[in-house]
Amino acid sequence: QALTQETTSRIDALRAELESLRGEARAQQQALDALRALTGRDERLWRLGEIERLLTAAQTRLRLLDDAATARLLLQEADRTAAPLGGEALPLREALQQAAAGTNGARLDREGLALRLTQLAEALPGLPRAQVNGTAAEDVPADGWWARAKDWMGGWLHIERKAPISAEAGRDRALLDAATHLLQARRALLARETTQALGLVRQAADTATTRLEAGDTRVRAAQDELAAIVAELERPAPTMVDLTPAFTVLRALRAAEPAAAAPQGD
């Protein structure tokens, strides 16, 4: 009987110890769940903050720099950042993917066009000028009165020039002005003043048509290049990508509480 009582006491003690261990396990599980929820919430907030940063950078690239390629990369990175958020991020990811798709349109290569304009401005004044009666076209009027006045003055007026003639003296003033217009167009283009740049390039192209020798290979190449630049500047600009839907969904996500963790069983 004494042995039975001792056995019963041990069993009761083991049961009490087991219950105590179960209580500790439940407390540890609750603490673990709370830590998991806190960690998940912190990661969620970090991801949403990172997405907002990427969206803002993409918007800056589009509006200020017209850099669609970089904006597309930023939007794609924002989509990858949102992926681990699961189902709640699906509307945001859809908005991001639509915005990224909108950046695929052809954009004006302002830097490339600026380089081409600089090269043309340097080459234009040195190209062969159109011939008028066997001589290169001059900047002065070709009217008869000028020829008569020139002959009359030449009969009694003699001018001797001792200073060397500058290199630009033999160049066409109109072509020098056209080169200046091309450099002005370059500055306007980089300042995103596309309409102004187009007008200046057209002026230069008109001058090249009237003042240069059309039969020369270099002249034809320059005129073709001017025509190609005009065509690029005349091309309608693609529709600006609107990031407002993505920002709206993002704000809604930041305002919402993450889903509560599922309760754990014993």
PLY file of the C-alpha trace (Angstrom):
ply
format ascii 1.0
element vertex 266
property float x
property float y
property float z
element edge 265
property int vertex1
property int vertex2
end_header
0.00 0.00 0.00
2.86 2.35 0.83
4.35 1.57 -2.60
1.04 2.37 -4.27
0.79 5.73 -2.51
4.37 6.57 -3.50
3.67 5.68 -7.12
0.51 7.78 -7.11
2.40 10.74 -5.66
5.06 10.45 -8.37
2.44 10.29 -11.08
0.71 13.38 -9.69
4.04 15.19 -9.54
4.82 14.24 -13.14
1.40 15.43 -14.25
1.91 18.75 -12.47
5.35 19.10 -14.04
3.94 18.23 -17.46
1.20 20.84 -17.10
3.78 23.39 -16.05
5.88 22.57 -19.13
2.79 22.93 -21.32
2.13 26.35 -19.79
5.70 27.42 -20.48
5.44 26.13 -24.05
2.24 28.11 -24.61
3.88 31.26 -23.22
6.92 30.77 -25.44
4.69 30.17 -28.47
2.76 33.36 -27.76
6.00 35.31 -27.43
7.26 33.76 -30.67
4.01 34.65 -32.46
4.25 38.22 -31.21
7.86 38.46 -32.36
6.97 36.98 -35.74
4.13 39.47 -36.17
6.38 42.37 -35.17
9.14 41.26 -37.53
6.69 40.77 -40.38
5.16 44.18 -39.80
8.59 45.83 -39.81
9.54 44.06 -43.05
6.23 45.06 -44.62
6.74 48.70 -43.71
10.29 48.57 -45.04
9.12 47.10 -48.34
6.37 49.70 -48.75
8.85 52.48 -47.98
11.32 51.10 -50.51
8.60 50.87 -53.15
7.68 54.51 -52.53
11.32 55.53 -52.93
11.60 53.64 -56.23
8.33 55.12 -57.49
9.46 58.65 -56.66
12.78 58.09 -58.43
10.98 56.76 -61.52
8.68 59.79 -61.56
11.69 62.13 -61.39
13.37 60.31 -64.26
10.28 60.61 -66.42
9.30 64.20 -65.69
12.65 65.94 -65.40
15.05 63.83 -67.45
12.77 62.08 -69.96
14.71 58.92 -69.08
12.21 56.15 -69.77
14.79 53.35 -69.74
15.93 54.03 -66.18
12.35 54.65 -65.04
11.36 51.23 -66.40
14.17 49.55 -64.43
13.08 51.35 -61.25
9.46 50.25 -61.72
10.52 46.66 -62.32
12.59 46.73 -59.12
9.57 48.10 -57.23
7.50 45.17 -58.54
10.11 42.67 -57.33
10.15 44.36 -53.92
6.35 44.05 -53.68
6.26 40.35 -54.64
6.91 38.91 -51.11
3.96 40.89 -49.73
1.62 38.32 -51.26
-2.00 38.80 -52.23
-2.48 42.21 -50.64
0.12 43.64 -53.04
-1.51 42.35 -56.24
-3.28 45.67 -57.11
-0.01 47.52 -56.53
1.98 45.10 -58.66
-0.57 45.40 -61.46
-0.26 49.21 -61.38
3.54 48.96 -61.40
3.57 46.55 -64.34
1.19 48.74 -66.36
3.37 51.78 -65.70
6.52 49.89 -66.73
4.83 48.77 -69.95
4.00 52.41 -70.71
7.70 53.31 -70.77
8.41 51.05 -73.75
7.47 53.73 -76.30
10.25 55.33 -78.35
11.65 58.37 -76.59
13.58 61.27 -78.05
17.31 60.63 -77.79
18.22 64.18 -76.79
21.87 63.46 -76.06
22.36 61.65 -79.35
20.65 64.41 -81.33
22.72 67.04 -79.52
25.91 65.30 -80.63
24.71 65.11 -84.24
23.81 68.82 -84.21
27.28 69.71 -82.92
28.93 67.71 -85.70
26.76 69.38 -88.34
27.46 72.85 -86.94
31.19 72.19 -87.24
30.95 70.82 -90.79
28.39 73.15 -92.38
30.50 76.32 -92.97
33.25 74.34 -94.70
31.02 72.58 -97.26
31.10 73.60 -100.95
28.84 76.53 -101.74
26.40 76.70 -104.60
27.87 78.15 -107.80
26.39 81.27 -109.42
27.82 82.00 -112.90
30.86 79.91 -112.10
31.63 81.50 -108.73
30.49 80.68 -105.24
27.39 82.49 -104.05
28.22 85.68 -102.15
26.49 87.30 -99.23
25.92 90.54 -101.18
22.97 91.17 -103.51
23.40 90.04 -107.10
21.46 93.00 -108.51
22.89 94.96 -111.41
23.29 98.16 -109.40
25.84 96.54 -107.14
27.91 95.27 -110.04
27.90 98.75 -111.66
28.81 100.44 -108.38
31.59 97.95 -107.81
33.04 98.59 -111.29
32.79 102.36 -110.83
34.57 102.33 -107.45
37.20 99.94 -108.75
38.17 102.47 -111.39
39.48 105.06 -108.95
39.64 103.37 -105.53
42.46 101.00 -104.64
42.44 99.18 -101.29
45.52 97.35 -100.09
45.15 94.99 -97.12
48.31 94.30 -95.17
46.74 92.28 -92.34
46.20 88.59 -93.12
42.67 87.55 -94.01
41.06 85.41 -91.32
39.96 81.90 -92.12
36.29 82.89 -91.72
36.56 85.70 -94.26
36.16 83.25 -97.12
33.17 81.57 -95.55
29.53 82.22 -96.26
27.99 84.41 -93.57
24.64 82.66 -93.98
26.28 79.28 -93.40
28.00 80.58 -90.27
24.60 81.77 -89.05
23.14 78.35 -89.85
25.87 76.71 -87.77
24.99 79.07 -84.91
21.34 78.06 -85.26
22.32 74.41 -84.94
24.24 75.09 -81.73
21.28 77.06 -80.39
19.03 74.12 -81.32
21.36 71.83 -79.37
21.00 73.95 -76.25
17.22 74.16 -76.66
16.98 70.40 -77.13
18.91 69.63 -73.95
16.70 72.16 -72.13
13.66 70.13 -73.34
12.51 73.00 -75.61
11.79 70.67 -78.51
9.61 73.09 -80.51
12.26 75.81 -80.39
14.95 73.34 -81.41
12.84 72.19 -84.36
12.42 75.76 -85.64
16.16 76.43 -85.47
17.06 73.20 -87.28
14.53 74.00 -90.01
16.16 77.41 -90.53
19.57 75.79 -90.83
18.20 73.18 -93.25
16.66 75.89 -95.46
19.98 77.75 -95.55
21.85 74.58 -96.44
19.44 73.95 -99.31
19.90 77.40 -100.84
23.59 78.07 -100.11
25.31 74.71 -100.62
26.26 72.86 -103.79
23.56 70.21 -104.13
25.68 67.98 -106.38
28.40 67.47 -103.79
28.36 64.17 -101.90
29.21 65.78 -98.55
26.48 68.37 -99.00
23.89 65.71 -99.76
24.95 63.76 -96.65
24.62 66.89 -94.49
21.22 67.72 -95.97
20.02 64.16 -95.41
21.20 64.33 -91.79
19.38 67.63 -91.26
16.21 66.16 -92.77
16.49 63.11 -90.49
16.88 65.32 -87.40
13.86 67.41 -88.42
11.82 64.21 -88.83
12.81 63.00 -85.36
11.92 66.33 -83.78
8.57 66.36 -85.60
7.64 62.90 -84.31
4.79 63.09 -81.75
6.00 62.60 -78.20
4.74 59.40 -76.50
2.08 59.75 -73.84
3.53 60.57 -70.43
3.39 57.60 -68.07
0.99 58.27 -65.18
2.23 56.88 -61.86
-0.75 58.23 -59.90
-2.57 54.83 -59.73
0.52 53.17 -58.26
0.95 55.90 -55.65
-2.76 55.67 -54.74
-2.64 51.90 -54.17
0.60 52.26 -52.23
-0.92 54.82 -49.86
-3.88 52.49 -49.25
-1.51 49.64 -48.39
0.45 51.77 -45.96
-2.76 52.84 -44.22
-4.04 49.26 -43.87
-2.97 46.93 -41.06
-1.36 43.65 -42.11
-3.45 40.51 -41.69
-3.36 39.13 -38.13
-1.36 35.97 -37.57
-3.39 32.77 -37.34
-3.76 31.47 -33.75
-1.52 28.54 -32.87
-2.89 25.37 -31.27
-1.43 23.58 -28.27
0 1
1 2
2 3
3 4
4 5
5 6
6 7
7 8
8 9
9 10
10 11
11 12
12 13
13 14
14 15
15 16
16 17
17 18
18 19
19 20
20 21
21 22
22 23
23 24
24 25
25 26
26 27
27 28
28 29
29 30
30 31
31 32
32 33
33 34
34 35
35 36
36 37
37 38
38 39
39 40
40 41
41 42
42 43
43 44
44 45
45 46
46 47
47 48
48 49
49 50
50 51
51 52
52 53
53 54
54 55
55 56
56 57
57 58
58 59
59 60
60 61
61 62
62 63
63 64
64 65
65 66
66 67
67 68
68 69
69 70
70 71
71 72
72 73
73 74
74 75
75 76
76 77
77 78
78 79
79 80
80 81
81 82
82 83
83 84
84 85
85 86
86 87
87 88
88 89
89 90
90 91
91 92
92 93
93 94
94 95
95 96
96 97
97 98
98 99
99 100
100 101
101 102
102 103
103 104
104 105
105 106
106 107
107 108
108 109
109 110
110 111
111 112
112 113
113 114
114 115
115 116
116 117
117 118
118 119
119 120
120 121
121 122
122 123
123 124
124 125
125 126
126 127
127 128
128 129
129 130
130 131
131 132
132 133
133 134
134 135
135 136
136 137
137 138
138 139
139 140
140 141
141 142
142 143
143 144
144 145
145 146
146 147
147 148
148 149
149 150
150 151
151 152
152 153
153 154
154 155
155 156
156 157
157 158
158 159
159 160
160 161
161 162
162 163
163 164
164 165
165 166
166 167
167 168
168 169
169 170
170 171
171 172
172 173
173 174
174 175
175 176
176 177
177 178
178 179
179 180
180 181
181 182
182 183
183 184
184 185
185 186
186 187
187 188
188 189
189 190
190 191
191 192
192 193
193 194
194 195
195 196
196 197
197 198
198 199
199 200
200 201
201 202
202 203
203 204
204 205
205 206
206 207
207 208
208 209
209 210
210 211
211 212
212 213
213 214
214 215
215 216
216 217
217 218
218 219
219 220
220 221
221 222
222 223
223 224
224 225
225 226
226 227
227 228
228 229
229 230
230 231
231 232
232 233
233 234
234 235
235 236
236 237
237 238
238 239
239 240
240 241
241 242
242 243
243 244
244 245
245 246
246 247
247 248
248 249
249 250
250 251
251 252
252 253
253 254
254 255
255 256
256 257
257 258
258 259
259 260
260 261
261 262
262 263
263 264
264 265
